Amino acid sequence: MLGEKSTICAKVKKTMVRPFVLPVLLLNVAFWGTSCADKTDEAAQFFLRGNVQLQKREYKEAIRFYTEALDKKPDFADAYNNRGLAKFRNDDREGALADYTRAIEADADFGAAYLNRADVLMETGDAAGSLADLQRIEKEYKDSTFYQTRLGDAYVRLNNTSQAQAAYDRALQLDPANVEALTNRGALYFSQKAYNEARLDITSALRINPKQDAALNNQSLLLAREKKYDEALEYVERALSVRPAQPYYLNNKGYLLLMLNRREAALPFIQESIRIDPANAWAHRSLGIYHLQGNKAKEALTEFRQAEKLDATVEQLYYYLGLAESGTGNKTGACEAWKRGELAGDELARKAYSDQCK
């Protein structure tokens, strides 16, 4: 049995042990400066000073200098774009989105700003808006491996698997060593239960970058699927060493600890996952399993129903929901849950229905 979501270098949905998480992709668009050869005014100087601070990862200082540049030249599209990037890297998604939009308003053909805005829209849940921006600059960026990876991510979020597959394939044709594309395509394969193909991509990604957190998490999922829980735990812990507050990784660790009969050790990781992301259906499922293991069927039922409300496609949810219904004495409800699981392709639910409801 698996228990969590795979990770896209950005976020892919559904999978067994916490669906693959696609590694969060930061744009390769570092600094898009105008030609400043003929610019000697103060705005250009502040802009260049901002670029220096951005390179040094001094984001607050970079923002200050870009703001000075914009005070001098309010239609300075490059300054808006670079300030947006500094805000993005300083975890101010809304501020970044506003600045990228201002850059586009100042220069409607500013391809880098569309690409950057698409990245923020993706992270804030607007996959359709992200795709629209990406399609707007397709002619200019179609031969960019990063662009094709982002395009694949947008299609994944929109459940267009064929287009996502084509985009990831193109990204890897352009650059076979694109770790994000390998990780994200591996996550897509995993979600389609193409486990051999997923394993090949994730192994390749980790060979290139052993610290790719999403690939580490996804490797954990592949191992958990084979019930190699101890080895899987090692991989998710490595992912957490890179991103300690990633809610899917936290939940995956909690789930694996549950599978290793380390129930009390699991609880803090599951609770922290829910605290960071209350809409994490996989973590609610894990909390339900925790309660089931403690013979608290009523509490488990509450968590499974919350998981169903958030995402009814969570792996093995109806199997566990049936167990909780059965534990409260509701055999009819248990059989109904297992039947729904069977229709969704859950082998455990099918077996439970066959054994107890016929």
C-alpha positions in Angstrom: 0.0 0.0 0.0 1.2 3.4 -0.8 0.4 6.6 1.0 1.2 9.8 -0.6 1.5 12.2 -3.4 4.2 12.2 -6.1 6.0 15.4 -6.6 6.5 17.4 -9.7 9.3 19.8 -9.8 6.2 21.8 -9.3 3.4 19.6 -8.3 1.6 16.7 -9.9 -1.4 15.2 -8.4 -2.4 11.7 -7.4 -0.2 8.8 -6.7 0.1 6.3 -4.1 2.5 7.3 -1.4 1.9 11.0 -1.6 1.7 11.8 -5.3 4.9 12.8 -6.9 5.8 16.3 -6.4 7.4 18.0 -9.3 10.4 20.0 -8.1 9.6 23.7 -7.9 11.1 25.3 -11.0 12.7 28.6 -10.7 12.9 30.5 -13.9 16.1 30.5 -15.9 15.3 34.1 -16.6 17.7 35.6 -14.2 18.2 39.2 -15.3 16.6 40.6 -18.4 18.3 44.0 -18.6 17.9 46.5 -21.4 20.9 47.7 -23.3 22.2 50.3 -21.0 25.0 51.6 -23.2 23.2 54.8 -23.9 21.5 55.1 -20.5 23.3 57.3 -18.1 20.4 58.5 -16.1 19.7 57.6 -12.5 17.1 55.0 -13.4 19.6 52.9 -15.3 22.2 53.2 -12.5 19.7 52.0 -9.8 18.6 49.2 -12.1 22.2 48.0 -12.5 22.7 48.2 -8.8 19.6 46.1 -8.3 20.9 43.5 -10.6 24.1 43.2 -8.6 22.1 42.6 -5.4 19.9 40.1 -7.2 23.0 38.2 -8.2 24.1 38.2 -4.6 20.7 37.0 -3.5 20.2 40.1 -1.4 16.6 40.3 -2.5 15.4 43.1 -0.2 18.2 45.3 -1.4 17.5 44.4 -5.0 13.9 45.4 -4.5 14.9 48.7 -3.0 17.1 49.6 -6.0 14.6 48.5 -8.6 12.0 50.6 -6.8 14.3 53.6 -7.0 14.8 53.0 -10.7 11.0 52.9 -11.1 10.6 56.1 -9.2 12.8 57.7 -11.8 11.3 55.9 -14.8 7.8 54.6 -14.1 7.5 52.8 -17.4 10.8 50.8 -16.9 9.6 47.3 -17.9 12.9 45.6 -17.2 12.9 47.0 -13.6 9.4 45.7 -13.0 10.4 42.3 -14.3 13.5 42.0 -12.3 11.8 43.4 -9.1 9.2 40.7 -9.7 11.9 38.1 -9.8 13.4 39.4 -6.6 10.0 39.3 -4.9 9.4 35.8 -6.2 12.6 34.6 -4.7 11.8 36.4 -1.5 8.5 34.4 -1.3 6.2 37.3 -2.2 4.1 35.7 -4.9 1.4 38.3 -5.1 4.0 41.1 -5.3 5.9 39.2 -8.1 2.6 38.7 -10.0 1.8 42.4 -9.8 5.2 43.4 -11.0 5.3 41.0 -13.9 1.9 42.3 -15.0 3.2 45.9 -14.8 6.2 44.8 -17.0 3.8 43.4 -19.6 1.6 46.5 -19.5 4.8 48.6 -20.1 5.9 46.3 -23.0 3.3 43.9 -24.4 6.0 41.9 -26.3 8.1 41.3 -23.2 8.5 37.5 -23.5 10.5 37.0 -20.3 7.9 38.7 -18.2 5.2 36.4 -19.7 7.4 33.4 -18.8 8.0 34.7 -15.3 4.3 35.5 -14.8 3.4 32.0 -16.0 5.6 30.6 -13.3 3.9 32.5 -10.5 0.4 31.8 -11.9 1.3 28.1 -11.8 2.4 28.3 -8.2 -0.7 30.2 -7.1 -3.0 27.6 -8.7 -4.0 29.4 -11.9 -2.9 26.7 -14.4 -5.2 28.1 -17.2 -3.7 31.6 -16.8 -0.2 30.1 -16.8 -1.0 28.2 -20.0 -2.4 31.3 -21.7 0.9 33.2 -21.0 3.0 30.3 -22.2 1.0 30.0 -25.4 1.4 33.8 -25.9 5.2 33.4 -26.2 5.3 29.9 -27.9 6.9 31.1 -31.1 9.7 32.8 -29.2 10.4 30.1 -26.7 9.3 26.8 -28.3 12.9 25.6 -28.6 13.6 26.3 -24.9 13.8 23.1 -22.7 12.7 25.2 -19.7 9.7 26.5 -21.6 8.7 23.0 -22.7 9.0 21.8 -19.1 6.8 24.6 -17.8 4.3 23.9 -20.6 4.2 20.2 -19.5 3.5 21.3 -15.9 0.6 23.5 -17.0 -0.9 20.6 -19.0 -0.5 18.3 -16.0 -2.4 20.7 -13.8 -5.2 20.8 -16.4 -5.3 17.0 -16.6 -4.2 17.0 -20.3 -1.8 14.1 -20.0 -1.1 13.6 -23.7 -0.1 17.3 -24.2 2.0 17.1 -21.0 3.8 14.0 -22.2 4.5 15.7 -25.5 5.9 18.8 -23.8 8.2 16.8 -21.5 9.4 14.6 -24.3 10.2 17.8 -26.3 12.0 19.3 -23.3 14.2 16.2 -23.0 14.9 16.1 -26.7 16.2 19.7 -26.4 18.2 18.8 -23.2 18.4 15.1 -22.1 20.0 16.3 -18.8 17.0 18.5 -17.8 16.5 17.2 -14.3 13.1 19.0 -13.8 11.7 17.5 -17.0 12.9 14.0 -16.0 11.4 14.4 -12.6 8.2 15.7 -13.8 7.8 13.2 -16.6 8.6 10.5 -14.0 5.8 11.9 -11.8 3.4 11.8 -14.8 4.3 8.2 -15.5 3.8 7.3 -11.9 0.3 8.9 -11.9 -0.5 6.7 -14.9 0.8 3.6 -13.1 3.7 3.3 -15.7 6.1 2.4 -12.9 9.0 1.1 -14.9 9.1 4.3 -17.0 8.8 6.4 -13.9 11.7 4.5 -12.3 13.9 5.1 -15.3 13.2 8.9 -15.3 13.6 9.3 -11.6 16.9 7.3 -11.5 18.2 9.4 -14.4 17.3 12.6 -12.6 19.0 11.6 -9.4 22.1 10.5 -11.3 22.4 14.0 -12.6 21.4 15.8 -9.4 21.4 13.6 -6.2 19.9 16.5 -4.3 16.8 17.0 -6.4 14.2 16.9 -3.7 11.2 16.1 -5.8 13.1 13.2 -7.4 14.1 12.0 -4.0 10.5 12.1 -2.8 9.3 10.3 -5.9 12.0 7.6 -5.5 10.6 7.1 -2.0 7.2 6.6 -3.5 8.4 4.0 -5.9 10.1 2.1 -3.1 7.1 2.3 -0.8 5.0 0.8 -3.6 7.3 -2.2 -3.3 6.8 -2.1 0.5 10.5 -1.2 1.0 9.5 1.2 3.7 12.8 1.5 5.5 14.6 2.4 2.2 11.8 4.7 1.2 12.0 6.5 4.5 15.7 7.3 3.8 14.8 8.9 0.5 12.0 11.1 1.9 14.3 12.2 4.7 16.9 13.3 2.1 14.1 15.2 0.4 13.2 16.9 3.7 16.8 17.8 4.3 16.5 20.0 1.2 13.0 21.3 1.8 12.1 20.8 5.5 8.7 22.4 5.3 7.4 20.8 2.1 4.0 19.4 3.2 3.9 16.5 0.9 7.3 15.3 2.0 6.2 15.6 5.6 3.1 13.6 5.0 5.0 11.0 3.1 7.4 10.5 6.0 4.4 10.3 8.4 2.8 7.7 6.2 5.9 5.6 6.0 6.3 5.7 9.7 2.7 4.4 10.0 3.6 1.5 7.6 6.6 0.8 9.9 4.3 0.6 12.9 5.9 3.7 14.4 2.5 5.3 14.9 3.3 8.0 17.5 6.5 9.0 15.7 4.3 9.5 12.6 1.7 11.9 14.1 3.8 15.1 14.3 4.8 14.9 10.7 1.2 14.4 9.5 -0.1 17.2 11.8 2.6 19.6 10.5 1.7 18.7 6.9 -1.9 19.6 7.6 -0.9 22.8 9.4 1.1 24.0 6.4 -1.5 22.9 3.9 -5.0 22.2 5.4 -6.2 21.2 1.9 -3.8 18.3 1.7 -6.1 15.4 1.2 -3.3 12.9 1.4 -2.4 14.1 4.9 -6.0 13.8 6.0 -6.0 10.2 4.7 -2.8 9.5 6.7 -4.4 11.0 9.8 -7.3 8.7 9.3 -5.0 5.7 9.0 -3.4 6.9 12.3 -6.8 6.8 14.0 -7.7 3.4 12.5 -4.5 2.0 13.9 -5.5 3.3 17.3 -9.0 1.7 17.0 -10.7 5.1 16.8 -12.9 4.4 13.8 -15.2 7.4 14.4 -12.2 9.9 14.3 -10.8 8.0 11.3 -14.1 8.4 9.4 -14.0 12.1 9.9 -10.6 12.4 8.3 -11.4 10.1 5.4 -14.5 12.0 4.6 -12.5 15.3 4.7 -10.0 13.7 2.3 -12.8 12.6 0.0 -14.2 16.2 0.1 -10.8 17.6 -0.9 -9.7 15.0 -3.5 -11.8 11.9 -4.1 -9.0 10.4 -6.3 -6.6 9.9 -3.4 -5.2 6.4 -3.6 -6.9 3.7 -1.6 -9.1 6.3 0.1 -12.3 4.2 -0.3 -10.6 1.1 1.0 -9.8 2.9 4.2 -13.1 4.7 4.3 -14.8 1.3 4.1 -12.7 0.0 7.1 -13.7 3.1 9.1 -17.4 2.6 8.2 -17.1 -1.1 9.2 -15.4 -0.1 12.4 -18.4 2.0 13.4 -20.8 -0.9 12.7 -22.0 0.5 9.4 -21.6 -2.5 7.1 -23.8 -0.9 4.4 -21.6 2.2 4.3 -18.5 0.0 4.2 -19.7 -1.9 1.2 -20.7 1.2 -0.6 -17.3 2.7 0.0 -15.5 -0.4 -1.2 -17.7 -0.6 -4.3 -16.7 3.0 -5.2 -13.1 2.0 -4.6 -13.5 -1.0 -6.9 -14.9 1.1 -9.6 -11.9 3.5 -9.3 -9.5 0.6 -9.8 -8.5 0.0 -6.1 -7.5 -3.6 -5.7 -7.7 -3.5 -1.9 -11.2 -2.1 -2.1 -12.2 -4.8 -4.7 -10.9 -7.6 -2.4 -12.6 -6.2 0.7 -15.9 -5.9 -1.2 -15.6 -9.4 -2.6 -14.7 -10.9 0.8 -17.3 -9.0 3.0 -20.1 -7.8 0.8 -21.1 -10.8 -1.3 
